[in-house]
Amino acid sequence: MQILPGLNTAIAKTVRNIRVRSGLSQEQFADFAGLSRVYIAQLETGERGASLNALILIARSVRMTGAELVALIEEEIQRLPH
């Protein structure tokens, strides 16, 4: 399966921006989302990709829909150099 170029980078930037805008530490953000702090840190550095389940948990933790989060990730992909 082909991985979309820049996907992990776009997820990393988007997740970090959402967390920072929410004024949450990685630990707090992880707790709200039901994920581990290590997982959030790995997402934010682009070290790890995100499952759909994780993206929906992240979105719900900040009162967004999964579709809204995916739209933000798509916008970030478009901003990345090609």
CNS distance restraints for C-alpha pairs under 8 A (distance, minus, plus):
assign (resid   3 and name CA) (resid   7 and name CA) 7.46 0.50 0.50
assign (resid   6 and name CA) (resid  10 and name CA) 6.03 0.50 0.50
assign (resid   6 and name CA) (resid  77 and name CA) 6.26 0.50 0.50
assign (resid   6 and name CA) (resid  80 and name CA) 7.14 0.50 0.50
assign (resid   7 and name CA) (resid  11 and name CA) 6.13 0.50 0.50
assign (resid   7 and name CA) (resid  73 and name CA) 7.90 0.50 0.50
assign (resid   7 and name CA) (resid  77 and name CA) 6.63 0.50 0.50
assign (resid   8 and name CA) (resid  12 and name CA) 5.97 0.50 0.50
assign (resid   8 and name CA) (resid  43 and name CA) 7.53 0.50 0.50
assign (resid   8 and name CA) (resid  46 and name CA) 5.01 0.50 0.50
assign (resid   8 and name CA) (resid  47 and name CA) 7.62 0.50 0.50
assign (resid   8 and name CA) (resid  48 and name CA) 7.03 0.50 0.50
assign (resid   8 and name CA) (resid  49 and name CA) 5.57 0.50 0.50
assign (resid   8 and name CA) (resid  50 and name CA) 7.83 0.50 0.50
assign (resid   9 and name CA) (resid  13 and name CA) 6.23 0.50 0.50
assign (resid   9 and name CA) (resid  45 and name CA) 7.69 0.50 0.50
assign (resid   9 and name CA) (resid  46 and name CA) 5.31 0.50 0.50
assign (resid  10 and name CA) (resid  14 and name CA) 6.04 0.50 0.50
assign (resid  10 and name CA) (resid  73 and name CA) 5.58 0.50 0.50
assign (resid  10 and name CA) (resid  74 and name CA) 7.63 0.50 0.50
assign (resid  10 and name CA) (resid  76 and name CA) 5.26 0.50 0.50
assign (resid  10 and name CA) (resid  77 and name CA) 5.44 0.50 0.50
assign (resid  10 and name CA) (resid  80 and name CA) 7.83 0.50 0.50
assign (resid  11 and name CA) (resid  15 and name CA) 5.90 0.50 0.50
assign (resid  11 and name CA) (resid  43 and name CA) 7.02 0.50 0.50
assign (resid  11 and name CA) (resid  44 and name CA) 7.40 0.50 0.50
assign (resid  11 and name CA) (resid  46 and name CA) 7.29 0.50 0.50
assign (resid  11 and name CA) (resid  49 and name CA) 7.80 0.50 0.50
assign (resid  11 and name CA) (resid  50 and name CA) 7.69 0.50 0.50
assign (resid  11 and name CA) (resid  73 and name CA) 5.79 0.50 0.50
assign (resid  12 and name CA) (resid  16 and name CA) 6.10 0.50 0.50
assign (resid  12 and name CA) (resid  43 and name CA) 5.29 0.50 0.50
assign (resid  12 and name CA) (resid  44 and name CA) 4.05 0.50 0.50
assign (resid  12 and name CA) (resid  45 and name CA) 5.78 0.50 0.50
assign (resid  12 and name CA) (resid  46 and name CA) 5.16 0.50 0.50
assign (resid  13 and name CA) (resid  17 and name CA) 6.01 0.50 0.50
assign (resid  13 and name CA) (resid  44 and name CA) 6.51 0.50 0.50
assign (resid  13 and name CA) (resid  76 and name CA) 7.67 0.50 0.50
assign (resid  14 and name CA) (resid  18 and name CA) 6.15 0.50 0.50
assign (resid  14 and name CA) (resid  72 and name CA) 6.77 0.50 0.50
assign (resid  14 and name CA) (resid  73 and name CA) 6.03 0.50 0.50
assign (resid  14 and name CA) (resid  76 and name CA) 7.15 0.50 0.50
assign (resid  15 and name CA) (resid  19 and name CA) 6.17 0.50 0.50
assign (resid  15 and name CA) (resid  43 and name CA) 7.45 0.50 0.50
assign (resid  15 and name CA) (resid  44 and name CA) 6.33 0.50 0.50
assign (resid  16 and name CA) (resid  20 and name CA) 6.03 0.50 0.50
assign (resid  16 and name CA) (resid  44 and name CA) 5.58 0.50 0.50
assign (resid  17 and name CA) (resid  21 and name CA) 5.95 0.50 0.50
assign (resid  18 and name CA) (resid  22 and name CA) 6.12 0.50 0.50
assign (resid  19 and name CA) (resid  23 and name CA) 6.43 0.50 0.50
assign (resid  19 and name CA) (resid  24 and name CA) 5.67 0.50 0.50
assign (resid  19 and name CA) (resid  25 and name CA) 7.34 0.50 0.50
assign (resid  19 and name CA) (resid  26 and name CA) 7.47 0.50 0.50
assign (resid  19 and name CA) (resid  29 and name CA) 6.57 0.50 0.50
assign (resid  20 and name CA) (resid  24 and name CA) 6.07 0.50 0.50
assign (resid  20 and name CA) (resid  25 and name CA) 7.63 0.50 0.50
assign (resid  22 and name CA) (resid  62 and name CA) 7.60 0.50 0.50
assign (resid  24 and name CA) (resid  28 and name CA) 5.72 0.50 0.50
assign (resid  24 and name CA) (resid  29 and name CA) 5.74 0.50 0.50
assign (resid  25 and name CA) (resid  29 and name CA) 6.05 0.50 0.50
assign (resid  26 and name CA) (resid  30 and name CA) 5.93 0.50 0.50
assign (resid  26 and name CA) (resid  37 and name CA) 5.76 0.50 0.50
assign (resid  26 and name CA) (resid  40 and name CA) 6.55 0.50 0.50
assign (resid  26 and name CA) (resid  41 and name CA) 6.99 0.50 0.50
assign (resid  27 and name CA) (resid  31 and name CA) 6.16 0.50 0.50
assign (resid  27 and name CA) (resid  36 and name CA) 7.65 0.50 0.50
assign (resid  27 and name CA) (resid  37 and name CA) 5.14 0.50 0.50
assign (resid  28 and name CA) (resid  32 and name CA) 6.24 0.50 0.50
assign (resid  29 and name CA) (resid  33 and name CA) 6.20 0.50 0.50
assign (resid  29 and name CA) (resid  37 and name CA) 7.84 0.50 0.50
assign (resid  29 and name CA) (resid  61 and name CA) 7.65 0.50 0.50
assign (resid  30 and name CA) (resid  34 and name CA) 5.85 0.50 0.50
assign (resid  30 and name CA) (resid  35 and name CA) 4.80 0.50 0.50
assign (resid  30 and name CA) (resid  36 and name CA) 5.40 0.50 0.50
assign (resid  30 and name CA) (resid  37 and name CA) 5.23 0.50 0.50
assign (resid  30 and name CA) (resid  40 and name CA) 6.37 0.50 0.50
assign (resid  31 and name CA) (resid  35 and name CA) 6.25 0.50 0.50
assign (resid  31 and name CA) (resid  36 and name CA) 7.17 0.50 0.50
assign (resid  31 and name CA) (resid  37 and name CA) 7.80 0.50 0.50
assign (resid  32 and name CA) (resid  61 and name CA) 5.44 0.50 0.50
assign (resid  33 and name CA) (resid  57 and name CA) 5.20 0.50 0.50
assign (resid  33 and name CA) (resid  58 and name CA) 5.18 0.50 0.50
assign (resid  33 and name CA) (resid  60 and name CA) 7.30 0.50 0.50
assign (resid  33 and name CA) (resid  61 and name CA) 5.02 0.50 0.50
assign (resid  34 and name CA) (resid  57 and name CA) 7.13 0.50 0.50
assign (resid  35 and name CA) (resid  39 and name CA) 6.76 0.50 0.50
assign (resid  35 and name CA) (resid  40 and name CA) 7.26 0.50 0.50
assign (resid  35 and name CA) (resid  54 and name CA) 7.65 0.50 0.50
assign (resid  36 and name CA) (resid  40 and name CA) 6.48 0.50 0.50
assign (resid  37 and name CA) (resid  41 and name CA) 6.11 0.50 0.50
assign (resid  38 and name CA) (resid  42 and name CA) 6.13 0.50 0.50
assign (resid  39 and name CA) (resid  43 and name CA) 6.17 0.50 0.50
assign (resid  39 and name CA) (resid  48 and name CA) 7.85 0.50 0.50
assign (resid  40 and name CA) (resid  44 and name CA) 6.13 0.50 0.50
assign (resid  41 and name CA) (resid  45 and name CA) 6.33 0.50 0.50
assign (resid  42 and name CA) (resid  46 and name CA) 6.15 0.50 0.50
assign (resid  42 and name CA) (resid  47 and name CA) 5.03 0.50 0.50
assign (resid  42 and name CA) (resid  48 and name CA) 5.35 0.50 0.50
assign (resid  43 and name CA) (resid  47 and name CA) 6.17 0.50 0.50
assign (resid  43 and name CA) (resid  48 and name CA) 5.28 0.50 0.50
assign (resid  43 and name CA) (resid  49 and name CA) 6.36 0.50 0.50
assign (resid  43 and name CA) (resid  50 and name CA) 6.87 0.50 0.50
assign (resid  50 and name CA) (resid  54 and name CA) 6.07 0.50 0.50
assign (resid  50 and name CA) (resid  55 and name CA) 6.50 0.50 0.50
assign (resid  51 and name CA) (resid  55 and name CA) 6.34 0.50 0.50
assign (resid  52 and name CA) (resid  56 and name CA) 6.21 0.50 0.50
assign (resid  53 and name CA) (resid  57 and name CA) 6.24 0.50 0.50
assign (resid  54 and name CA) (resid  58 and name CA) 6.07 0.50 0.50
assign (resid  55 and name CA) (resid  59 and name CA) 6.08 0.50 0.50
assign (resid  55 and name CA) (resid  66 and name CA) 6.62 0.50 0.50
assign (resid  55 and name CA) (resid  69 and name CA) 7.44 0.50 0.50
assign (resid  56 and name CA) (resid  60 and name CA) 6.08 0.50 0.50
assign (resid  56 and name CA) (resid  65 and name CA) 7.12 0.50 0.50
assign (resid  56 and name CA) (resid  66 and name CA) 4.85 0.50 0.50
assign (resid  57 and name CA) (resid  61 and name CA) 6.14 0.50 0.50
assign (resid  58 and name CA) (resid  62 and name CA) 6.89 0.50 0.50
assign (resid  59 and name CA) (resid  63 and name CA) 6.24 0.50 0.50
assign (resid  59 and name CA) (resid  64 and name CA) 4.77 0.50 0.50
assign (resid  59 and name CA) (resid  65 and name CA) 5.64 0.50 0.50
assign (resid  59 and name CA) (resid  66 and name CA) 5.57 0.50 0.50
assign (resid  59 and name CA) (resid  68 and name CA) 7.84 0.50 0.50
assign (resid  59 and name CA) (resid  69 and name CA) 6.05 0.50 0.50
assign (resid  60 and name CA) (resid  64 and name CA) 5.37 0.50 0.50
assign (resid  60 and name CA) (resid  65 and name CA) 6.26 0.50 0.50
assign (resid  60 and name CA) (resid  66 and name CA) 7.42 0.50 0.50
assign (resid  64 and name CA) (resid  68 and name CA) 6.17 0.50 0.50
assign (resid  64 and name CA) (resid  69 and name CA) 6.82 0.50 0.50
assign (resid  65 and name CA) (resid  69 and name CA) 6.48 0.50 0.50
assign (resid  66 and name CA) (resid  70 and name CA) 6.17 0.50 0.50
assign (resid  67 and name CA) (resid  71 and name CA) 6.08 0.50 0.50
assign (resid  68 and name CA) (resid  72 and name CA) 6.38 0.50 0.50
assign (resid  69 and name CA) (resid  73 and name CA) 6.32 0.50 0.50
assign (resid  70 and name CA) (resid  74 and name CA) 6.12 0.50 0.50
assign (resid  71 and name CA) (resid  75 and name CA) 6.22 0.50 0.50
assign (resid  72 and name CA) (resid  76 and name CA) 6.27 0.50 0.50
assign (resid  73 and name CA) (resid  77 and name CA) 6.26 0.50 0.50
assign (resid  74 and name CA) (resid  78 and name CA) 6.40 0.50 0.50
assign (resid  75 and name CA) (resid  79 and name CA) 6.54 0.50 0.50
assign (resid  76 and name CA) (resid  80 and name CA) 6.52 0.50 0.50
